[in-house]
Amino acid sequence: MPTKSGKYWVTWANANAKNSKKIDDLEENFKSNVNSFIKALKAAGATVSVSATKRNKKRAYLFHWSWKISQGKSKPSDATKLPGVDIEWDHGDSSKSKAGALEMVKGFGLAVPPKSVNPPSLTSNHISGKAIDMTIKWTGKIKINKKDGTTVEVEYMSNVNKNTSLHSIGESYGVKKLKTDAPHWSYNGR
């Protein structure tokens, strides 16, 4: 019998559909690029906090539909089924369905508008190990080396999505910023 959406599914996913935060779990080429980028960031004085690397497909499914339903972008009846995830998105009342999905969004710590305007992907680069969610911080201005050795002075911006100087440095290492999702970087910018 299906279990209604809500915080139960966060606990279930944490036990049965874990995400990784380990850079070592990334795809080999992307892992090498990420390590080089992070090394340059840290050498310049930035701190880097990794929140996700490789994602389980079942977890991606729960992320996607909980976000879309909680944000009113989809009806519970729009959610597809995924074998091995016996969830009931429709609580029989739209406000209860949205509330159950929002419990999941909060429990998973998903970025919502204005930080992220797009739902987590069902085909995320995280699933193939070609994406990383990380928070990069520093104070004032720092000088970061691009892959070719040129140095770029970059001012800290609380909205990383607008920090195009940082984006270009990451891109030089093959780590591209998704400009609509604050922590997300990948091999192709999606």
C-alpha positions as CSV (number, residue, x, y, z in Angstrom):
1,M,0.0,0.0,0.0
2,P,1.4,3.4,-1.0
3,T,2.6,5.8,1.7
4,K,1.5,9.5,1.3
5,S,4.1,12.1,0.6
6,G,5.7,13.8,3.6
7,K,8.6,13.6,6.0
8,Y,8.5,9.8,6.1
9,W,10.0,9.8,2.6
10,V,13.0,11.9,3.7
11,T,13.8,9.3,6.3
12,W,13.2,6.5,3.7
13,A,15.5,8.2,1.2
14,N,18.2,8.7,3.8
15,A,18.2,5.0,4.4
16,N,17.4,3.6,0.9
17,A,18.4,6.1,-1.7
18,K,21.4,8.0,-0.3
19,N,23.2,10.8,-2.0
20,S,26.9,11.1,-1.8
21,K,28.9,14.1,-0.7
22,K,32.2,12.5,-1.7
23,I,34.2,14.0,-4.6
24,D,35.7,10.5,-5.1
25,D,32.3,9.2,-6.2
26,L,32.2,11.5,-9.2
27,E,32.9,10.3,-12.7
28,E,36.7,10.2,-13.3
29,N,37.2,13.1,-15.7
30,F,34.8,15.4,-13.9
31,K,36.3,14.4,-10.5
32,S,39.8,15.5,-11.8
33,N,38.4,18.8,-13.0
34,V,36.5,19.4,-9.7
35,N,39.6,18.6,-7.6
36,S,41.7,21.1,-9.7
37,F,39.0,23.8,-9.4
38,I,38.6,23.4,-5.6
39,K,42.4,23.4,-5.2
40,A,42.6,26.7,-6.9
41,L,39.7,28.1,-4.8
42,K,41.3,27.0,-1.6
43,A,44.7,28.3,-2.6
44,A,43.1,31.7,-3.1
45,G,41.5,31.6,0.4
46,A,38.0,30.5,-0.4
47,T,36.2,27.8,1.6
48,V,34.3,25.1,-0.2
49,S,31.5,23.1,1.3
50,V,30.2,20.1,-0.7
51,S,26.6,19.2,-0.2
52,A,26.0,16.6,-3.0
53,T,27.9,14.7,-5.7
54,K,26.4,11.5,-6.9
55,R,22.7,11.1,-6.6
56,N,20.5,8.0,-6.4
57,K,17.8,7.9,-9.2
58,K,15.1,7.2,-6.6
59,R,16.2,10.2,-4.6
60,A,16.2,12.3,-7.8
61,Y,12.6,11.2,-8.4
62,L,11.5,12.2,-4.9
63,F,13.3,15.6,-5.2
64,H,11.7,16.3,-8.6
65,W,8.1,15.6,-7.8
66,S,8.1,17.0,-4.2
67,W,9.5,20.3,-5.6
68,K,7.1,20.5,-8.5
69,I,4.0,19.7,-6.4
70,S,5.0,21.9,-3.4
71,Q,5.6,24.9,-5.7
72,G,2.3,24.4,-7.6
73,K,4.1,23.6,-10.8
74,S,2.4,20.2,-11.1
75,K,-0.6,18.4,-9.8
76,P,-0.1,15.2,-7.8
77,S,-1.8,13.3,-10.6
78,D,1.0,14.4,-13.0
79,A,3.6,12.5,-11.0
80,T,4.9,9.4,-12.8
81,K,5.4,6.2,-10.9
82,L,8.9,4.8,-10.2
83,P,9.4,1.1,-9.4
84,G,10.7,0.7,-5.8
85,V,9.2,4.0,-4.6
86,D,5.6,3.3,-3.4
87,I,4.6,6.9,-2.8
88,E,1.1,8.5,-3.0
89,W,1.4,12.1,-4.0
90,D,-2.3,12.8,-4.0
91,H,-3.7,13.2,-0.4
92,G,-7.2,13.8,-1.8
93,D,-7.0,17.5,-1.1
94,S,-4.7,19.8,-3.0
95,S,-3.5,21.8,0.1
96,K,-2.7,18.6,1.9
97,S,-0.8,17.2,-1.1
98,K,1.2,20.4,-1.4
99,A,1.9,20.4,2.3
100,G,3.2,16.8,2.2
101,A,5.4,17.6,-0.8
102,L,6.7,20.7,1.0
103,E,7.6,18.6,4.1
104,M,9.8,16.7,1.7
105,V,11.3,19.7,0.1
106,K,12.2,21.2,3.5
107,G,13.5,17.8,4.8
108,F,15.7,17.4,1.8
109,G,16.9,21.0,2.0
110,L,16.0,21.7,-1.7
111,A,16.6,25.2,-3.1
112,V,13.3,26.9,-4.0
113,P,12.6,30.3,-5.6
114,P,14.3,32.7,-5.6
115,K,17.5,30.6,-5.1
116,S,16.4,28.0,-7.7
117,V,13.6,28.5,-10.2
118,N,13.9,25.0,-11.7
119,P,12.8,21.7,-10.2
120,P,15.5,19.1,-9.5
121,S,16.0,17.1,-12.7
122,L,14.9,13.5,-13.2
123,T,17.9,13.1,-15.4
124,S,20.3,15.2,-13.4
125,N,24.0,15.1,-14.1
126,H,24.3,14.1,-10.4
127,I,22.9,10.6,-11.3
128,S,25.9,10.0,-13.7
129,G,28.4,11.6,-11.3
130,K,29.0,14.6,-13.5
131,A,27.7,17.3,-11.1
132,I,28.5,18.8,-7.7
133,D,26.5,21.0,-5.4
134,M,28.9,23.2,-3.4
135,T,28.9,26.5,-1.5
136,I,32.0,28.7,-2.1
137,K,32.7,31.6,0.3
138,W,35.3,34.1,1.0
139,T,35.5,37.7,2.3
140,G,36.1,40.7,0.0
141,K,38.3,40.1,-3.1
142,I,40.6,37.1,-3.8
143,K,42.8,36.2,-6.7
144,I,42.0,32.8,-8.2
145,N,44.1,31.0,-10.8
146,K,42.4,29.8,-14.0
147,K,43.5,26.4,-15.4
148,D,45.9,28.2,-17.8
149,G,47.6,29.9,-14.8
150,T,46.2,33.4,-15.4
151,T,45.0,35.1,-12.2
152,V,41.6,36.7,-11.9
153,E,40.6,39.0,-9.0
154,V,37.1,38.0,-7.9
155,E,34.9,39.9,-5.4
156,Y,32.6,37.8,-3.2
157,M,28.9,37.9,-4.1
158,S,26.3,36.4,-1.9
159,N,24.4,35.4,-5.1
160,V,26.8,33.0,-6.8
161,N,24.4,32.8,-9.8
162,K,25.5,36.3,-10.7
163,N,29.2,36.0,-10.1
164,T,30.3,35.6,-13.8
165,S,34.0,36.0,-12.9
166,L,33.8,32.9,-10.7
167,H,31.8,31.1,-13.4
168,S,34.5,31.7,-16.0
169,I,37.2,30.4,-13.7
170,G,35.2,27.2,-13.0
171,E,34.6,26.8,-16.8
172,S,38.4,27.0,-17.4
173,Y,38.6,23.8,-15.3
174,G,35.6,22.1,-17.0
175,V,33.3,22.8,-14.1
176,K,30.4,24.9,-15.4
177,K,27.8,26.8,-13.3
178,L,24.1,26.3,-13.7
179,K,23.1,29.9,-13.2
180,T,19.6,29.1,-11.9
181,D,20.6,26.8,-9.0
182,A,22.9,28.4,-6.4
183,P,25.0,25.4,-5.4
184,H,25.0,23.4,-8.7
185,W,28.1,23.0,-11.0
186,S,28.5,20.3,-13.6
187,Y,30.4,19.2,-16.7
188,N,28.0,20.9,-19.1
189,G,26.3,23.7,-17.0
190,R,23.1,21.8,-16.6
